[in-house]
């Protein structure tokens, strides 16, 4: 243990029986939370749906294509709408989109359930796919720049969204969508940190006095109060640093 970690406030030390009793009390609440999540998911499966343009224009690795083609023949499609600013450098690419997209890797379970996952970037294909390749991602990637206004009808274009679609023959229907913290469905890092004693270590979290909270709320400016943005460090999305250290070119956008 370093001096730095030794100086951090910590939980009180108890015997095993006391610890187990406290854990079991919390477990009761966790089980209730899981059951409520199951009930919400059941209600989600009973939502109505709205038709969207199956022919909505996308651009993929083989050129112009459509939303229907992005299903890859499967019945369902989960699409993440990646934010994009055409004049941004690699260091300025959306840190939240980088954080969440980078955690969706193994797609075999989705495929076994007749479901495709794809990123629909809100910028041009050739420019944005270079960023995907810089990051080393292999998820299906399309540009939805031409049709994003139609596909995100009634929502603010330029924000990130997670949208679920159902294919019925040659018709496509939207069955669910979320933004904000709803896209944490793609995340495992925060889910794991939430299990630890110090959690996400962000200012907004309800933690005991003295617990480390050195990261800012995502809605705050990076420099506010001297706290770094939770997805960004030293001027870049955190995940970019490993790619640069591996020798990958930064000329990606």
Secondary structure, 3 states (H helix, E strand, C coil): CCHHHHCCCCCCCCCHHHHHHHHHHHHHHHHHHHHHHHHHHHHHCCCCCEEECCCCEEEECCEEEEHHHHCCCCCEEEEEEECCCCCCCHHHCCHHHHHHHCCCCCCHHHHHCCEEEEEEECCCHHHHHHHHHHHCCCCEEEECCCCHHHHCCCCCCCCCEEEEEEEECCEEEEEEEECHHHHHHHCCHHHHHCCCCCCCCECCCCCCCCCCCCECCCCCCCCHHHCECCCEECCEECCHHHHHHCCCCCCCC
